[in-house]
Amino acid sequence: MEKSIQIYNKKLENYYDSNGKLMQYPSKRPMRIMVLIRIIEQMDANRKYTEKEINEIIKLHIAFGDLELIRREMYQYKLLGRIRDGSEYWVEEDWRNVYAEYIRED
């Protein structure tokens, strides 16, 4: 899997513009996870976020308008946790262990 992750990392660069914003959400699951990890790594694991704050963080990283898709995927892939009503979000504690093989070692 490590070799495929390296290949996906290389391909993933084509999805970003010159400002480092994601232009299109990848269709392949491993590349999606890698995109989501890039965003979650910018969040503080020791704090709670409002939905508005999560949306603002996502907006900083994408060049297209579907931030709800990204937020939903971060929750579905268990990178983000949330209260059922969506009023409070947090970075899941164990995401680094779950996705260890996807984390880039630069």
DSSP file with accessible surface (Angstrom, degrees, kcal/mol):
  #  RESIDUE AA STRUCTURE BP1 BP2  ACC     N-H-->O    O-->H-N    N-H-->O    O-->H-N    TCO  KAPPA ALPHA  PHI   PSI    X-CA   Y-CA   Z-CA
    1    1 A M     >        0   0  102      0, 0.0     4,-2.3     0, 0.0     5,-0.2   0.000 360.0 360.0 360.0 -32.1    0.0    0.0    0.0
    2    2 A E  H  >  +     0   0  146      1,-0.2     4,-2.0     2,-0.2     5,-0.1   0.903 360.0  50.0 -58.2 -41.9    2.9    2.4    0.7
    3    3 A K  H  > S+     0   0  154      1,-0.2     4,-2.0     2,-0.2    -1,-0.2   0.910 110.3  50.0 -64.5 -41.3    3.9    2.5   -2.9
    4    4 A S  H  > S+     0   0   46      1,-0.2     4,-2.9     2,-0.2    -1,-0.2   0.888 107.2  55.0 -64.7 -36.5    0.4    3.2   -4.0
    5    5 A I  H  X S+     0   0   10     -4,-2.3     4,-2.7     2,-0.2    -1,-0.2   0.914 106.9  50.8 -62.7 -40.9    0.2    6.0   -1.5
    6    6 A Q  H  X S+     0   0  112     -4,-2.0     4,-1.9     2,-0.2    -1,-0.2   0.920 111.5  47.8 -61.6 -42.0    3.3    7.6   -3.0
    7    7 A I  H  X S+     0   0   86     -4,-2.0     4,-2.5     1,-0.2    -2,-0.2   0.935 112.3  48.9 -64.4 -45.4    1.7    7.3   -6.5
    8    8 A Y  H  X S+     0   0   47     -4,-2.9     4,-2.6     1,-0.2    -2,-0.2   0.894 108.0  55.0 -62.0 -40.1   -1.5    8.9   -5.2
    9    9 A N  H  X S+     0   0   27     -4,-2.7     4,-0.9     2,-0.2    -1,-0.2   0.910 109.6  47.1 -58.6 -42.9    0.4   11.7   -3.5
   10   10 A K  H >< S+     0   0  169     -4,-1.9     3,-0.6     1,-0.2     4,-0.4   0.940 114.8  45.4 -65.1 -45.8    2.1   12.5   -6.8
   11   11 A K  H >< S+     0   0  102     -4,-2.5     3,-1.5     1,-0.2     4,-0.3   0.847 103.4  66.2 -65.1 -34.3   -1.2   12.4   -8.7
   12   12 A L  H >< S+     0   0    0     -4,-2.6     3,-2.2     1,-0.3     4,-0.3   0.815  85.1  70.3 -61.1 -30.9   -2.9   14.5   -6.0
   13   13 A E  G X< S+     0   0   91     -4,-0.9     3,-1.4    -3,-0.6    -1,-0.3   0.818  89.0  64.5 -58.4 -28.2   -0.8   17.5   -6.8
   14   14 A N  G <  S+     0   0  127     -3,-1.5    -1,-0.3    -4,-0.4    -2,-0.2   0.662  94.4  61.1 -68.3 -15.1   -2.7   17.8  -10.1
   15   15 A Y  G <  S+     0   0   55     -3,-2.2     8,-3.5    -4,-0.3     9,-0.8   0.489  94.1  77.9 -88.9  -5.5   -5.9   18.5   -8.1
   16   16 A Y  B <  S-A   22   0A  31     -3,-1.4     6,-0.2    -4,-0.3     2,-0.1  -0.845  72.1-135.4-109.7 144.6   -4.4   21.7   -6.5
   17   17 A D    >   -     0   0   44      4,-2.7     3,-2.1    -2,-0.4    -2,-0.1  -0.234  42.0 -87.4 -84.5-177.7   -4.1   25.1   -8.0
   18   18 A S  T 3  S+     0   0  122      1,-0.3    -1,-0.1     2,-0.1    -2,-0.0   0.687 128.5  57.0 -67.6 -16.7   -1.0   27.3   -7.7
   19   19 A N  T 3  S-     0   0  136      2,-0.1    -1,-0.3     0, 0.0     3,-0.1   0.354 120.4-107.4 -92.0   2.6   -2.3   28.7   -4.4
   20   20 A G  S <  S+     0   0   43     -3,-2.1     2,-0.4     1,-0.3    -2,-0.1   0.661  73.9 139.1  81.5  16.4   -2.5   25.2   -2.9
   21   21 A K        -     0   0   72     41,-0.1    -4,-2.7    42,-0.0     2,-0.3  -0.781  60.0-111.6 -97.2 141.4   -6.3   25.1   -3.0
   22   22 A L  B     -Ab  16  62A   1     39,-2.8    41,-3.8    -2,-0.4    42,-0.5  -0.522  29.0-173.0 -69.4 123.7   -8.1   21.9   -4.0
   23   23 A M        +     0   0   93     -8,-3.5     2,-0.3    -2,-0.3    -1,-0.2   0.776  69.5  13.3 -89.2 -31.0   -9.8   22.5   -7.4
   24   24 A Q  S    S-     0   0  125     -9,-0.8    -1,-0.3    40,-0.1     0, 0.0  -0.995  76.8-116.2-149.0 140.2  -11.7   19.2   -7.6
   25   25 A Y        -     0   0   23     -2,-0.3     7,-0.1    -3,-0.1     6,-0.0  -0.653  41.4-118.2 -79.6 123.8  -12.6   16.5   -5.1
   26   26 A P        -     0   0    0      0, 0.0    -1,-0.1     0, 0.0   -14,-0.0  -0.229   8.9-144.4 -62.5 152.3  -10.9   13.2   -6.2
   27   27 A S  S    S+     0   0   95      4,-0.0     2,-0.4     5,-0.0    -2,-0.0   0.754  76.0  87.6 -88.3 -24.8  -13.1   10.2   -7.1
   28   28 A K  S  > S-     0   0  102      1,-0.1     4,-2.2     2,-0.0     3,-0.3  -0.610  77.0-135.1 -81.1 132.5  -10.6    7.6   -5.7
   29   29 A R  H  > S+     0   0  126     -2,-0.4     4,-2.6     1,-0.2     5,-0.2   0.881 101.3  52.2 -54.6 -47.7  -11.1    6.8   -2.0
   30   30 A P  H  > S+     0   0   22      0, 0.0     4,-2.1     0, 0.0    -1,-0.2   0.915 111.6  47.4 -60.1 -37.6   -7.4    6.9   -1.0
   31   31 A M  H  > S+     0   0    4     -3,-0.3     4,-2.2     2,-0.2    -2,-0.2   0.879 109.8  53.4 -71.0 -34.4   -6.9   10.3   -2.7
   32   32 A R  H  X S+     0   0   63     -4,-2.2     4,-2.6     2,-0.2     5,-0.2   0.935 108.9  49.1 -61.5 -47.0  -10.0   11.6   -0.9
   33   33 A I  H  X S+     0   0    0     -4,-2.6     4,-2.5     1,-0.2    -2,-0.2   0.923 109.9  51.4 -59.9 -41.9   -8.7   10.5    2.4
   34   34 A M  H  X S+     0   0    5     -4,-2.1     4,-1.9    -5,-0.2    -1,-0.2   0.895 109.8  49.7 -64.8 -37.6   -5.4   12.2    1.7
   35   35 A V  H  X S+     0   0    0     -4,-2.2     4,-1.4     2,-0.2    -1,-0.2   0.938 111.8  48.2 -63.0 -47.3   -7.1   15.5    0.8
   36   36 A L  H  X S+     0   0    0     -4,-2.6     4,-2.9     1,-0.2     5,-0.2   0.879 108.3  54.7 -64.0 -36.4   -9.2   15.3    4.0
   37   37 A I  H  X S+     0   0    5     -4,-2.5     4,-2.4     1,-0.2    -1,-0.2   0.912 102.6  56.7 -64.1 -40.4   -6.0   14.6    6.0
   38   38 A R  H  < S+     0   0   35     -4,-1.9     4,-0.2     1,-0.2    -1,-0.2   0.873 113.2  41.6 -58.3 -36.0   -4.4   17.7    4.6
   39   39 A I  H >< S+     0   0    3     -4,-1.4     3,-1.9     2,-0.2     4,-0.2   0.936 112.5  51.1 -77.3 -47.5   -7.3   19.8    5.9
   40   40 A I  H >< S+     0   0    2     -4,-2.9     3,-1.9     1,-0.3    -2,-0.2   0.837 100.0  65.7 -62.7 -29.5   -7.7   18.0    9.3
   41   41 A E  T 3< S+     0   0   68     -4,-2.4    -1,-0.3     1,-0.3    -2,-0.2   0.710  95.2  59.6 -65.7 -16.3   -3.9   18.5   10.0
   42   42 A Q  T <  S+     0   0  120     -3,-1.9     2,-0.3    -4,-0.2    -1,-0.3   0.476  92.3  88.4 -89.0  -1.9   -4.6   22.3   10.1
   43   43 A M  S <  S-     0   0   17     -3,-1.9     2,-0.6    -4,-0.2    47,-0.0  -0.697  82.7-114.3-101.2 151.8   -7.1   21.9   13.0
   44   44 A D    >   -     0   0   77     -2,-0.3     3,-1.2     1,-0.1    47,-0.4  -0.726  17.0-156.5 -84.9 118.8   -6.3   22.0   16.7
   45   45 A A  T 3  S+     0   0   61     -2,-0.6    -1,-0.1     1,-0.3    46,-0.1   0.630  88.0  61.7 -70.2 -12.7   -7.1   18.6   18.2
   46   46 A N  T 3  S+     0   0  148     44,-0.1     2,-0.3     2,-0.0    -1,-0.3   0.125  96.8  65.2-103.5  19.4   -7.6   20.2   21.6
   47   47 A R  S <  S-     0   0   96     -3,-1.2    44,-0.5    44,-0.0     2,-0.3  -0.941  72.3-121.0-138.5 164.5  -10.5   22.5   20.9
   48   48 A K        -     0   0  109     -2,-0.3     2,-0.3    42,-0.1    42,-0.2  -0.795  28.5-156.5-100.7 144.9  -14.1   22.5   19.9
   49   49 A Y  B     -C   89   0B  11     40,-3.2    40,-3.1    -2,-0.3     2,-0.2  -0.912  11.9-130.0-120.9 150.3  -15.3   24.2   16.7
   50   50 A T     >  -     0   0   65     -2,-0.3     4,-2.3    38,-0.2     5,-0.2  -0.517  34.9-108.1 -84.7 165.5  -18.6   25.5   15.5
   51   51 A E  H  > S+     0   0   74     35,-0.3     4,-2.8     1,-0.2     5,-0.2   0.909 122.1  55.2 -60.2 -39.0  -19.9   24.5   12.1
   52   52 A K  H  > S+     0   0  153      1,-0.2     4,-2.2     2,-0.2    -1,-0.2   0.911 107.4  48.5 -61.1 -42.8  -19.1   28.0   10.9
   53   53 A E  H  > S+     0   0   69      2,-0.2     4,-2.1     1,-0.2    -1,-0.2   0.911 111.2  50.0 -65.0 -41.5  -15.5   27.7   12.0
   54   54 A I  H  X S+     0   0    0     -4,-2.3     4,-2.6     1,-0.2    -2,-0.2   0.937 110.2  51.2 -61.3 -44.8  -15.2   24.3   10.3
   55   55 A N  H  X S+     0   0   25     -4,-2.8     4,-2.7     1,-0.2    -2,-0.2   0.900 108.4  51.5 -59.7 -41.3  -16.6   25.8    7.1
   56   56 A E  H  X S+     0   0   88     -4,-2.2     4,-1.4     2,-0.2    -1,-0.2   0.905 109.8  49.2 -63.7 -41.3  -14.1   28.6    7.2
   57   57 A I  H  X S+     0   0   27     -4,-2.1     4,-0.5     2,-0.2     3,-0.4   0.939 112.3  48.0 -63.4 -44.7  -11.2   26.2    7.6
   58   58 A I  H >X S+     0   0    0     -4,-2.6     3,-1.9     1,-0.2     4,-0.9   0.929 106.4  57.5 -62.6 -43.1  -12.5   24.1    4.7
   59   59 A K  H 3< S+     0   0   95     -4,-2.7     3,-0.4     1,-0.3    -1,-0.2   0.822  99.6  59.6 -57.0 -33.4  -12.9   27.3    2.5
   60   60 A L  H 3< S+     0   0  117     -4,-1.4    -1,-0.3    -3,-0.4    -2,-0.2   0.723 111.8  40.3 -66.0 -20.1   -9.3   28.1    3.0
   61   61 A H  H << S+     0   0   46     -3,-1.9   -39,-2.8    -4,-0.5     2,-0.4   0.485 107.3  62.6-111.6  -6.6   -8.3   24.8    1.4
   62   62 A I  B  <  -b   22   0A   8     -4,-0.9   -39,-0.2    -3,-0.4   -41,-0.1  -0.941  51.9-160.8-125.8 149.2  -10.8   24.3   -1.5
   63   63 A A  S    S+     0   0   56    -41,-3.8     2,-0.2    -2,-0.4   -40,-0.2   0.314  75.7  72.3-104.7   5.2  -11.4   26.4   -4.6
   64   64 A F  S    S-     0   0   53    -42,-0.5    -2,-0.1     2,-0.0   -42,-0.1  -0.743  85.0-117.1-117.2 168.5  -14.9   25.0   -5.3
   65   65 A G  S    S+     0   0   66     -2,-0.2     2,-1.9     1,-0.2     3,-0.3   0.534  82.2  96.1 -89.0  -5.0  -18.1   25.7   -3.4
   66   66 A D    >>  +     0   0   70      1,-0.2     4,-1.3     2,-0.1     3,-0.5  -0.350  33.2 145.8 -89.7  64.5  -19.1   22.4   -1.9
   67   67 A L  H 3>  +     0   0   16     -2,-1.9     4,-2.7     1,-0.2    -1,-0.2   0.809  68.1  65.3 -69.5 -23.9  -17.7   22.7    1.5
   68   68 A E  H 3> S+     0   0   84     -3,-0.3     4,-2.8     1,-0.2    -1,-0.2   0.887  98.9  53.2 -63.2 -39.4  -20.6   20.7    2.9
   69   69 A L  H <> S+     0   0   33     -3,-0.5     4,-2.7     2,-0.2    -1,-0.2   0.940 110.9  45.9 -59.1 -46.9  -19.4   17.7    1.0
   70   70 A I  H  X S+     0   0    0     -4,-1.3     4,-2.6     2,-0.2    -2,-0.2   0.935 113.8  48.0 -64.1 -46.6  -15.9   18.0    2.5
   71   71 A R  H  X S+     0   0   34     -4,-2.7     4,-1.8     1,-0.2    -1,-0.2   0.934 113.3  48.2 -60.5 -44.9  -17.3   18.5    6.0
   72   72 A R  H  X S+     0   0  117     -4,-2.8     4,-3.0     1,-0.2    -2,-0.2   0.920 112.1  48.9 -62.5 -43.1  -19.6   15.5    5.6
   73   73 A E  H  X S+     0   0   17     -4,-2.7     4,-2.8     2,-0.2     6,-0.2   0.893 107.0  55.3 -65.7 -38.2  -16.8   13.3    4.3
   74   74 A M  H  <>S+     0   0    0     -4,-2.6     5,-2.9     1,-0.2     6,-1.8   0.891 112.9  43.7 -61.7 -36.0  -14.5   14.4    7.2
   75   75 A Y  H ><5S+     0   0   96     -4,-1.8     3,-1.6     4,-0.2    -2,-0.2   0.930 113.8  49.3 -72.7 -45.6  -17.3   13.2    9.6
   76   76 A Q  H 3<5S+     0   0  109     -4,-3.0    -2,-0.2     1,-0.3    -3,-0.2   0.855 110.7  49.5 -64.2 -36.2  -18.0   10.0    7.6
   77   77 A Y  T 3<5S-     0   0   35     -4,-2.8    -1,-0.3    -5,-0.2    -2,-0.2   0.340 116.9-117.8 -84.1   6.5  -14.3    9.1    7.5
   78   78 A K  T < 5S+     0   0  147     -3,-1.6    -3,-0.2     2,-0.2    -2,-0.1   0.820  82.3 120.4  61.8  36.0  -14.2    9.7   11.3
   79   79 A L  S   <S+     0   0    0     -5,-2.9    13,-2.6    -6,-0.2     2,-0.4   0.768  77.7  37.9 -89.0 -34.7  -11.7   12.5   11.1
   80   80 A L  E    S-D   91   0B   0     -6,-1.8     2,-0.3    11,-0.2    11,-0.2  -0.925  70.8-158.7-115.5 142.8  -14.2   14.9   12.7
   81   81 A G  E     -D   90   0B   1      9,-3.0     9,-1.9    -2,-0.4     2,-0.3  -0.754  16.9-179.6-108.5 163.3  -16.6   14.2   15.5
   82   82 A R  E     -D   89   0B  80     -2,-0.3     7,-0.2     7,-0.2     2,-0.2  -0.994  34.0-101.1-158.4 157.8  -19.7   16.2   16.1
   83   83 A I    >   -     0   0   67      5,-2.2     3,-2.8    -2,-0.3     5,-0.2  -0.566  48.9-107.8 -74.6 146.8  -22.8   16.6   18.3
   84   84 A R  T 3  S+     0   0  234      1,-0.3    -1,-0.1    -2,-0.2     0, 0.0   0.818 119.1  52.3 -49.1 -38.1  -25.9   15.3   16.6
   85   85 A D  T 3  S-     0   0  118      1,-0.1    -1,-0.3     3,-0.0    -2,-0.0   0.515 110.7-120.8 -81.7  -1.8  -27.3   18.7   15.9
   86   86 A G  S <  S+     0   0    4     -3,-2.8   -35,-0.3     2,-0.2    -2,-0.1   0.608  78.3 122.1  77.7  12.3  -24.0   19.9   14.3
   87   87 A S  S    S+     0   0   65      1,-0.2     2,-0.4   -37,-0.1   -36,-0.2   0.673  73.3  35.2 -82.8 -14.9  -23.5   22.7   16.8
   88   88 A E        -     0   0   71     -5,-0.2    -5,-2.2   -38,-0.2     2,-0.3  -0.993  64.3-178.6-145.0 132.6  -20.1   21.4   17.9
   89   89 A Y  E     +CD  49  82B   6    -40,-3.1   -40,-3.2    -2,-0.4     2,-0.3  -0.898   2.5 177.4-125.0 157.3  -17.2   19.7   16.1
   90   90 A W  E     - D   0  81B  61     -9,-1.9    -9,-3.0    -2,-0.3     2,-0.4  -0.980  37.9 -97.1-153.1 160.2  -13.9   18.3   17.1
   91   91 A V  E     - D   0  80B   7    -44,-0.5   -11,-0.2   -47,-0.4     2,-0.1  -0.688  47.9-114.4 -79.2 127.3  -10.9   16.4   15.7
   92   92 A E    >   -     0   0   67    -13,-2.6     3,-0.9    -2,-0.4     4,-0.3  -0.421  18.9-135.0 -64.9 137.2  -11.3   12.7   16.4
   93   93 A E  T 3  S+     0   0  194      1,-0.2     3,-0.4     2,-0.1     4,-0.2   0.850  97.1  43.8 -61.7 -39.7   -8.5   11.6   18.7
   94   94 A D  T >> S+     0   0   87      1,-0.2     4,-2.2     2,-0.1     3,-0.7   0.376  76.4 106.6 -95.6   7.9   -7.6    8.4   16.9
   95   95 A W  H <> S+     0   0   12     -3,-0.9     4,-2.5     1,-0.3    -1,-0.2   0.857  76.7  57.1 -61.2 -35.4   -7.6    9.5   13.3
   96   96 A R  H 34 S+     0   0  123     -3,-0.4    -1,-0.3    -4,-0.3     7,-0.2   0.886 110.3  44.4 -63.1 -37.1   -3.7    9.4   13.0
   97   97 A N  H X4 S+     0   0  122     -3,-0.7     3,-0.9     2,-0.2     4,-0.2   0.912 113.5  50.2 -71.1 -42.1   -3.7    5.7   14.0
   98   98 A V  H 3< S+     0   0   81     -4,-2.2     3,-0.2     1,-0.2    -2,-0.2   0.902 124.1  29.2 -62.9 -39.9   -6.6    4.9   11.7
   99   99 A Y  T >X S+     0   0   19     -4,-2.5     3,-2.1    -5,-0.2     4,-0.7   0.036  78.3 129.1-112.5  28.1   -5.0    6.6    8.7
  100  100 A A  G X4 S+     0   0   58     -3,-0.9     3,-1.0     1,-0.3    -1,-0.2   0.850  71.2  57.0 -53.3 -38.7   -1.3    6.1    9.5
  101  101 A E  G 34 S+     0   0  102      1,-0.2    -1,-0.3    -3,-0.2    -2,-0.1   0.704 106.2  51.8 -70.0 -15.8   -0.5    4.7    6.1
  102  102 A Y  G <4 S+     0   0   16     -3,-2.1     2,-0.3    -6,-0.1    -1,-0.2   0.568  81.8 107.5 -94.1 -13.5   -1.9    7.8    4.4
  103  103 A I  S << S-     0   0   28     -3,-1.0     2,-0.2    -4,-0.7   -69,-0.0  -0.552  71.1-124.8 -75.4 128.3    0.0   10.4    6.3
  104  104 A R        -     0   0   85     -2,-0.3     2,-0.7   -70,-0.1    -1,-0.1  -0.462  12.5-154.6 -73.8 138.2    2.7   12.0    4.3
  105  105 A E              0   0  169     -2,-0.2    -1,-0.1     0, 0.0    -2,-0.0  -0.862 360.0 360.0-111.2  90.0    6.3   11.9    5.6
  106  106 A D              0   0  169     -2,-0.7    -2,-0.0     0, 0.0     0, 0.0  -0.501 360.0 360.0 -83.4 360.0    7.9   15.0    4.0
